[in-house]
Amino acid sequence: MSTFTFLGIILLVASILLFAYQAMTAFMEMGTSNEFKFENINLADILDVSAAEWSEEISIVYLQGLAETLLTMPLAILLLTGAIFFFLIHAFTSEKQIRKK
């Protein structure tokens, strides 16, 4: 197992656990009412306000939009995207092994 596969598995497990945590939290907050409120955790919620404001100081508009998108994107999706990225790196950089019968 390569390092890229190991990182991909860690990010995939973290993404699944975070999604399960958010679903359990939504069910616990529902209580006896019929209102299901699923709230995503994103980087803006985790980071300090001063750390999140650096995206407004970027002078290039496209990079500023990209930074704001990454800050507001659900963290579970970011982790899943990272896992897929590392799995693809492993798929394209690993040596192909042919099994001999």
ABEGO torsion letter per residue (X at the ends): XBAAAAAAAAAAAAAAAAAAAAAAAAAAAAEABABBBBBBBBAAAABBAAAAAAAAABABAAAAAAAAAAAABBAAAAAAAAAAAAAAAAAAABBBBBBBX
